[in-house]
C-alpha cells in the first residue's frame, strides 16, 4: 500500500479538513446521515456498473475520499482504488482501516488537493468518485474538467454535491428566514457547513460545457433533513431508509435531496 504526497495548488479559500477529522467521523459518518449516504451511493453504483460486483479488477479513483468508507467497500469487491485527499489526517484513518481490512495491496493513497490531478499523471480510470468536495471549492467548474480528464473512454464519474435549492428549502422549514433573505450567506461559517452550495442551473451549464451526460440523478437525504422530529430517524431508521431509496430517484424528491448524486459519462 503506497502513500505519496503532492503539494498541488488549492485556492486560498478552499477548505482543508485536517482539524475536523474527528468531527466528521463522529458527526457525519457515524450518524443516520452517513448511513443513508453510504446506502444510496452503493445502490446507485451497483445500478450503473454491471462490473462492480464481479472480479474484473477495475481501476477506481476516489477524489476527496476522506476516511475511505466507500473506497474500502470498492476495494473489498476486488478493484484497485486510488484515494486522494487534501487532509493527511483523513488519509491516515483510511490507511489504518485498509490495514485492518487486509486491503493494502488494492489501495494507494495520495496526499494532495483535487487541483493536483493534472500533475499526478495517474492514467485513466473506469470509475472516478468525487463526493461532497465541490461545495468546499472556489473554482468548481474547473474541478469538473479535471475530474473528466481522469475518465477512460467508457468510464463513469460519480459526482455528489451539496444542493443549493435543498439548502434553501431546509432553512425555510427551520424558520431561518433572515439567513434565506441574505442569500444563505453568513459572516462566520459553521464548522461543517459547506462554503459554496451548488445551484442546479449552474451544474447543468457546467456539465454541458464539459460534454458530460447524466445517466442517473439521485437525491441524498430527500426526507431525513426535513423531519420535524429527528428522533423518528433513530426510532424507525429502516423504514426511513427504505423510503429514501424508494423515492430518491423520482422527481420532485430527487431535486429535494440535501445532496445531489449524479452518474455521468462522456458525451
N, C-alpha and C positions, 0 to 999 in steps of 0.2 A: 504494500500500500504506500504509494508515493504522496508526498506533500511538498509543494513548491510555493514560492512567494513571488508575486509580481506587483510592482508598485501601482501601475495604472494611473489614470488621471480622473478621479471623481470630481464633480463640481463642488465648490466650497459649501454649497447648501445641501448637498446630498447627505443622507443620514447613515451613520455607522452605528451598528447596534452592539458593539462590544460591551458598553456599560449596561446594556439592558438584556443581556443574555438570559439571566435567571428570571427576569420578569416575563420574558417571552415563554420560557419553559413552564412557569407556574400560572401565568395569567391568560395564555392563549393555547399553547399546545396541549396542556394538561386539563383543559376545560371542555364543556359541551361544544363550544365554538370550534375548538380544534378537532374534536371527534367528527363533527358534521363536515368540516372542511376535508378531512382525510378520507372520509367515506365517499364524498361527492367526487373528489379528484380520482380516486381509484376506480370508481364506477365509470366515470367519463373516459378515462384512458383505456380501460378494457373494451368499452363500447366502440372506440375508434381504431384500436390497434389489434388486429387479429393475432399478431405475432407475440403479443405481450406475455401471455401465459405459456408460450412454447419455448423450448430450449433452442432459440435461434441466435443467442449471443449478439444482440444488437448493441450499438453504441448510443448512449444517452448522456446528455449534458444538462445539469441542473444548475442554473444561474441564480445566485442568491439562495442556495439550498439550505442555508442556516444549519439547524441541528440535525438535518439529514433524515427526517422521518420518511419522506417519500422516496428519497434516494436509496435508503436501506431496503425498503419494500421492493423496489425495482431490481436492485442487485440480488435480492433474495430469489427473484424469479429467474435468475441466470444471466442477466445482462451486465455489461460493463458501464459503470456510471462515473462520470467526472463531475465533481461538485466544486463550484466556485462561490466564494463569499468574501465580502469585504471585512467581515468580523473574524479574527483569528480565534476568539473565544468560542464562537458558534462552531467553527470548524473543529475545534478540539473536542467538543462534545460529540460531534458527528463521528470523528475518528475513534473515540472511546467506544461508542456504540457499535461501530463496524468491527472492532476487535472482539467485543463481547459476542457479536453475532457470527463471528467466523467468516466475515465477508471482505477481509482485507485485500485479497487478490483481485477482487472485482471493483474496487473503488480507488479513485485518485482524487486528491484534494488540492485545490489551488487557492491560496490566499490572494485575492485580487478583486477589484471592483468590476462591475459589468463593462465599464468603459475600456477595460484592457483586452476585451475579446479579440479585437482586430490585431493585437500584437502577440497573442499567445500561439497562433498557428496550430490549433488543435485538430484541424481537419474537419470533416463533415460528420454530422450525427443523424441518426434515424429518428431521434426524438429530442427536442430541446424544451426544457421546462423553465418557466420564469413566473414564479408565483409570489404575489404580494411584494413586488420590488418597484415597479414603475411609479407607484404613488409616492415613493420616497425620493424620486429623482427630479432634477430640474429639467434636463434635456430628455424628455420622454419619447418623442418621435424618433430621434436618432438612435435611441436604445432599441427600438423595434427593428431598425435597419441592421444593427449589429447582431441581433438575435437571428434574423432571417439569414444572414450570411453564414451561419453555422449549420444550416439545414442541408441535408443531402437532397438529391433530386426528388425523391418520394418521401422525404421526411415530414414530420408534423411538429408544429410549435404549440405547446400548451401554455397559454398566457392567462394569468389571473390577476385582476387589478381591482382596486377599491373604487366602487361605483359612486360617482358624484350624485346622481339622482336619488339613489337609495340613501345616501348620507343626508341629503336634504329632507327626504321623506321621514327618516327616523328621527331627525331633530325636531320636525314638526310634531310628530307623535309624542315626543318627550316634552313638548312645550317650550323648546328653546327658540322662541320667536325672534329675540334680539340677534341671536347668533345667525339665524337664517337671513334676517334683514340685512346683516352686514356681509352677506355673501359667503357665509361659512368661514370667515376669516377671524382669527383672534391674534392678539399680540404675543401671548405666551402659549406655545404648543404643549398639549398634554403628552406625556411620555410615549404612549403607544398609539397616538393619533396620527395617521398619515399626513404628510405635508401637502400633497397635491392629488386629491381625488380626481378621477378622470371622467369627463363627460362622454356620453355615448356618441354625440356628434363628432367630437374630436377623434375618438378612436376609429370611427367609421372612415373619416378622412385620411387618417394615418395609414390604415390598412390598405385603402385604395391606392394611396401613393406608393406604398411598399409592394403592391401587387401580391397581396396575400388574401386568400379566400377563406371564409369561415365555413367549416364543416359541421360545427356544433357550438351552440351557445347555452350556457347553464348559469343559473343564479345560485350563489353560495350563501346560505342563511337567508332564504326568502321569508321565513316565518319567525325564526328564533329571535331575531333582534327587535321584532315588533310585539312580542308577548307583553301583556300588561303585568303579568306575574312571572318573573323569571324562574321562580320555584317550580313552575309547571314543567320546565325543561328537565329538572332533576327528578321530579316525581314520575314522569312518564316519557323518558328520553326516547325509548324505542319507537313509540307512536309518533313523536315529533320527527325523528329521523326518517321514518317511513314516509311521512307526508312530504318532507323536504325532497326526498328522492322521487316521489311520485309526480310532483308538480313543478320541480325547478327547471325543467327544460321546456315548459309551456309558458306562453305569454298570457297575461301580463306578469306572471310571477317571476319568470326568468330575468326580467328587467328590474325587479324589485329586490333582488339578492344584494346583500351588503357588498359582496364581491361578485364580479362577473368572470366566468371562466370561458375562454374561447379556445377551440381547437382550430388551428389554421394550417393551410397548405400553400405551396407556391402556386400562383395563378397560372 
